[in-house]
Amino acid sequence: MADTIVVDFLARAAREFRRGGWVFTGFHWPVLAGRVAHALDGAPFTQVFEAGVSTHGPGRQVATSTTDYPAYADAFGYLGDSASILLANARRFDRVVLDASNVDIRGRVNSSFIGADRAHPTVRLPGGGGAPDIAGQARELVWLCGAPDLRRFQAEVEHVTAAPGPRTLVRLHTRWGVVRLGDAPVVEEVAPVAGADAFLAHAEALGASTASVAERERVTDGERAAAVAVLTEAAARGYQVASRAMQMETKVEHA
């Protein structure tokens, strides 16, 4: 049986794609959320990947990277180069959906390293790829942080890999709720799941207002089934987070 908190997180993240338009899709959770959205009703949307590809429907497989062209070659709408996608079209996307390893209350992320010594960090992370370019120009930026550790949501990230522009609308999706980030952060929604109270307390301690928080619309059976199907496929394709979710090995860790 799948971890229902992860399933619901993925289903809710998919709603960002179902709003329609052109959606720049980062790797990891965004790829999975986009695939869930393709299986559900909603406004038509086009996905754009960092590698220079746009797709107008679901590929035949879950992509294992943004350059896994065989996985979504059957859905190509446009194939070009990364520079054309990132630099020429960044401000035209309706929204940008990216994965967040560590994110702070201002909407900045660290996906490069942990540890003060940059030459010999304690932990070396994958890096930002095209995220710094795309996040800085986005009109609407959505960060997806599916980690079970509240410490990933911070007052200030140790190293800024990517940061939104001064006029960017930034929202963070977590397994417990959604926060609008920036100079006046606000918890917009909270999910009826275990750990939600700790999430609210943590967000408030970071400076986010919880005065107008609303309970999120519950995930439907159809959304949940689509998310489980994608997690099952992703696990078979080597996604560790999907494998853990399907085995219910994820645990909640509080700050």
Secondary structure, DSSP 8 states (H G I E B T S, - for coil): ---HHHHHHHHHHHHHHHT-EEEEE-SSHHHHHHHHHHTS-SS-EEEEETTTEEESS--SS--SSTT-HHHHGGGEEEE--HHIIIIIHGGG-SEEEEE-SEEETTS-EE-SEESS-SSS-SEE----TTHHHHHHH-SEEEEE---SBGGGEESS-SS-SB---TT-EEEEE-SSEEEEESSS-EEEEE-SSTTHHHHHHHHHHTT-B-TT-EE-----HHHHHHHHHHHHHHHHTT-HHHHHHHHT----B--
